[in-house]
């Protein structure tokens, strides 16, 4: 086995463990906050919790089969397994773009002043809007990929070449052109809509933060900046999340489109694509933990305890 394959196997296992541990820890943290620290609970935490579950699903359904394939485990997935994994993975990835879009939009509504009538009307109904948006995203993605389950079957020849979807244990079977075109067209429109909303929300947040900073400098008031620091930190985190998602999304789409239209399979490109698909779900929980109040309280208490122990150990 070439050294590059061994390195790739180790990296996949490391990324799988890191992503599962990070997302499961963050999920348990939100559950703990919900039951034992309800005063620290925020509305946007429900979106974070949903995103964490979606991220964990994406990591498990992507990396588990790729780890098995990298170790050349034969017949790990049959037709039913390929359909189930493809369906779960695609629904998870579809929900990821929807949830990130809802997250960025809800943050825009949160930080926007109540001057516009629409914003003042929507803010008290934000929880209902978030629930409805996430529910609609579930229904839409289940319907889209429910129709596309029949596209995927298990590979009968592991060295198969030719245009179309083919990765690991699964491949795309022959399918009527008219039947598949409208599905792919709807999928492109679906992703483009949510990506447009996400980009608009991100641009608005950047402009808002820039104007807020200019206003604080103009008034020479550090208090104006410090009063809204939690909102600014949350906005910065969401902007970073959106930037990571957009970057990995377009790189993944470019590689997928290239691989879809080429006859020869490039294992290195498929390996890079796997890493891109799971990089955002792996990074996401650690960025969200950074600004979590429960973790900040814990680290603050730990720092105080450590300082107390250090002072008590000093002579005299």
N, C-alpha and C positions, 0 to 999 in steps of 0.2 A: 504493500500500500504506500503511495507517495506521501512524503511528509506533509504536503499541503492538505491532503485529505484528512490526516490525523488532526492537524491544527483546526480544520473546519469542524470536525466532530467534537473536539473539546470546546470550541467556541459555541456551538449549538447547545451543548449540554449546559455550559455556563450561563448562556442567555436564557435558557428554559428555566433553570433554577432561580436565577436572579429575578426574572419576570414574574414567576409564580409566587415566590416569597414576597416580593415587593407589593404585588397587587392583593394577595391574601392578607398581608399585614395591614395594608391600608383599609381593606374591607372590614377587618375585625376592629380597626380603630374607629371607623364610622359607626359600626354596630355598638361599640362601647359608648361612644358619645351619645348615640340615640337613646340608650337605656339608662346610663349612669351620669351623663353630663348634658342633660337636655338644654341647660341654659347656654351652652356653647354651640348648640346646633344652629346652622344657618340654612336658608332655603336652597342655596346653591349646592349644599352638601348632597342633596338627593341626586343632582345631576352628576356630581363627582362619583357617587356610589354606583350609579348606573354605568358610567364610563369605566370604572374599575372592573365591574363584572364583565363588560364587553371586552376589555383588554385581556383579561385572564382567559376568556374563551378563545380569542384570536391567537394568543400564544400557545395554548394547549393544542388546538386543532391544526396549527401550522407546524410547530416545531416537533411535536411527537412523531408525526409521520415522516418528517424529514430526517430526524435522528435515526429512526428505524431504517430508512432508505440508505442513509450514509453508511450504516453498518451492514448493508446488503442483506437484511432480513427478508427472506422470500415470502411472497403471498401474505404480506401483513394486512392488506386491504383487498376485499373482493368487490363485486359490483355494488352490493348493499353498503359496504363500508365506505367506498369511494363516494357514493351519493350522499351518505350521511355526513361525512367529513367535509365534502365540497359545500353542501347546503349550510352546515353550521358555520364554516369558515366565512363564506360569502355573506351570510346574514350578519355575523359579528363585524365584519369589515364595513358593511353597509350601515350598521348601527353606530359604528365608530365615527363615521363622517357626520351622521345625523346628530349624535350626541355632542360632538365637538362644536357643531354649528349652533345647537340649542344653548350650549354653555357660553359661547361668545356673545350670542344675542341677548341672553338673560343678563350677562354682565353689563352690556350696553344699557339696558333698561334700568339696571340698578344704579349705575353711576350718573345717568342723565338727570339733570334737575327737573323739577316738576312743572317747569314753565309751559311746555307744550301740553295741550289738553289731552292728547292721546296717551302721553307717558303717564300723566297723573291718573288717567282712567285705568291704565294697564297695570301699574305697579301693585295695587291691592289684589289684582287678579293674576299675579305672576305665577303663583303655585299652580293654579288651574291651567294656565297656558303651558307651563312646563310639562305637566302630566299629559295634557292633550297632545303636545308635540311629540313626546316620547312614545306615546301609544300609537299615534299615526305612523311614526317611523317603523315601529315593530310590524304593523299591519302591512305597510308598503313593501318592506324588505322580505317578509315572509311570502307575500304574493309573488314578487319578482322572482325570487330564487326557487320558490316552489314550482314555478313553470319551467325552470332551467335544470331541475334535477335530472331529467331524462337525457340531458346532454352529456353526462359523464358516466363512464364505465371503467372497469378495471383493465389494466394493460394485460394483453396476452403475450406481447413481445416486448421485453424490456429495452431492446435496442431500436424500437420503432422510430422512424424519421418521417417527416412530412409536416405540412403546415397545419396549424391548429393547436389547441390546448393539449399539452402533454407534460406531465411533471410527476416524478416519483412513481407511485403505483397506479396512477389514474391518467386517463386521456379523454379527449372529446370524441364521441362516436359520430358517425354520419348522421346529419340532421338536415331536414329540408331548409333550403335557403330562405324561403319566404317566412317560415315559422320562426327562424332564429333572428332575422334582421330586425323585426319590430321589438323583440326582447332586448337586443343590444342597443337599439336606438333609445328605448325607454330608460335603460340603465345609464346611458351617457347623459340624457337630460336630467335624470335624478341626481347624479353626482355633480353635474354642472350647476344645478340650482343650489344645492347645499354649499358647494364650494364658493359660489358667488355671494351667498348670505354671509358665510364665514369671512371672506375677504372684505366685504363691506363693513362688517362689525369690527374687524381688526383695524381697518383704516380709521373708523370713527374713534376707537379707543386711543390710537396713536395721536390723533388730532386733539382729543380731549385732554390727554396727559400733557401734551405740549402747551396747550392754552392754560392749563392749570398751573404749570411750572412758570410760565411767563407772568401770570397774574400774581403768583407768590413773590416773584422777583420784583415786580412793579410796586407792590405794596410793602416790600421789605419786611414781610411777615413770615418768619419761620413757623409760627403756630398754624398758619393756613395749610402749610405742607404737612405738618405732623398730625393735624386733626384727621386728615383723610388717608393716613398711611396704610391702614388695613385694606381700604378699597384700592389704593394704588398698588400694593403688593399683590393683591388678588388679580388685578388687571394685568400687571406685568407677567404673572405666572400664566394666565390664560393666553396672553399674546405669544409667549414662548411656546406654549403647547400648540397653538394654531400654526406657528411658524414651522415647528418640527413636523406637524401633520402634513402641511402643504408640501414641504420639501420631499418627504418620503413618499407621499402620494403620487406626485408627478414623476419622480424617479422610478417608482415601481411601475407606473402605467407605461412609461417609455420603454422599460426593459420588457414588460409583458407584451406590448405591441410589437416590439422587434422580434421577440421569440415566437409570437403567434404567426408572423409572416415569413419566417425563415424555415428552410427545409432541415437544416442541420441543427441539432441541439448542442448548446454550449453549457456544460455543467457549471462552469464558473459563473456565468450570468445567472443561472438558476439559483446558485448559492448566494450570490449578492442579492437577488430578489427576495429570497427567504429572510435574509438579515434585515432588509429594508422593511418588509411587511411587519416584522416583530420589533423593530427598533423603537417606534413610537409607543406601543403598549408597554415596553420595558422601561423606558425613561419616565413615562407619565407618573407612576405612583410616587417616585422619589422626589419629583418636583412638587407634587401636591403635599407631600409630607413636610416639606420645607416650611410652609406657612400654616400648618395645622396648629390650632391653639392648644390642643391636648399635648402634643409633642413639645411645643414651646414651653408649656407649663412644667412638663416633666424635666426637660433639660435645664430649665431655670431652677427648679427645686434640687436637681442633682448638683448643679453648680454651687448652690448655697450650702448644701450638705457637705460637699467636698471642701469648700472654703472653711466651714465650721470645724471639720475634722483636722484640717491643716493647722488652723489657729490653736486648737486644743492640744495639738502635738508639740507646739513650740514650748521651749523651756521658760519657766518663770511666768 
